[in-house]
């Protein structure tokens, strides 16, 4: 026979870690079962569970699910503009969805790792073993991002363009652009442009620089975002979730905003700078978080 609140505890046990269950959920359930039944008692338990959602560390399956959903959402957002263009031109076919996945998988992996760290370790001090695991995961994601952006994405992008051309009935396959060149090929072009100034106009130089620097920036992003997530995981309540959402949305928004029409203006005087600007958001947030935590620790120690 089930007792009052068992269904609420069953839900909470699937979401929260053992520490949260022991110190927050179980005492609230015990009060509910020990006192006369009423809507107010149930509401108090539900409120305790809801308030714990942003504060407590979550169980691994829940954190992994939210991380996976984040990755899917990022890939979908980054694919949408090109898929909509293909649909408008009447050349969309199912294979194009797969061809565009590599160009977004690195960014998706970066933000998914960020969400996972905040979900898994939010609100609790991390052990040295946990920190080492996160660092190893970030470095692995960084290496994978470099390989994907350097070689897999160019091939997939060219396959997308070839499929578009065939669907549109064009007689010849399109020539590879900068996005379809491997990392080594782009690096050689950039080095040649630096050795021979004046051979390319300024606009093309910006495109070439961002194509080269962008692959490096995307490869470093997992490490930068992991450091950011490790720092804000110690923040309280809704602040860490607000910071996570703001930084992640700003990153994806910037990627969607950066296109051929505004790249030169964004890049400014620093060739390739547009590729590095979005990493400034988690870096600044990390620095602010470090300062605030240091001050909070100092105040607590003095008190």
ABEGO torsion letter per residue (X at the ends): XBBBGAAAAAAAAAABBAAAAAAAAAAAAAAAAABBBBAAAAAAAAAAAAAAAAABBBBAAAAAAAAAAAAAAAAAAAAAAAAAAAAAAGABBAAAAAAAAAAAAAAAAAAAAAAAAAAAABGBBBBAAAAAAAAAAAAAAAAAAAAAAAAAAAAAAAAAAAAAAAAAGBABBBBBBAAABBAAAAAAAAAAAAABBGABBAAAAAAAAAAAAAAAAAAAAAAAAAAAAAAAAABBEAAAAAAAAAAAAAAAAAAAABBAAAAAAAAEABBGAAAAAAAAAAAAAAAAAAAAAAAAAAAAAAX
